């Protein structure tokens, strides 16, 4: 490898948001949109790529451990904060507090209706998925200056 060769590592984004008790297809819809719009420039870590069944005792530990592993590997956590979710809140806390990750959320809630915990542990909360994607592209896309 010579001095002009550039190794470009894509940053990794973990897609965090409600899955259990979510309306049919809702958990996949926004993740699919995020993956379509960010996948060319970032590596997407989607927890729904695994085929575990919620509420099965033998998969509960696997579900959480695989999700935590994805969060550890991620550079950025993209959060759908469209409703209260214990799993989402725990992932946000782990990513932000324990690992110091950059957490970008999108939410329909006005600031005064957001949980203080989500406000404290999300680095940035924006009003829509489109805004969150634009923010990530602006601030985290590795630009080549040749």
Buried (B, 14 or more C-beta within 10 A) or exposed (E): EEEEEEEEEBBBBBBBBBBEEBEEEBBBBBBBEBBEBBBEBBBBBBBEEEEBEEEEEEBEEEBBEBBBEBBEEBBBBBBBBBBEBEBBBBBBBBBBEEBEBBBBBBBEBEEEEBBEEBBEBBBBBBEEBEBBBEBBEEEBEEEEEE
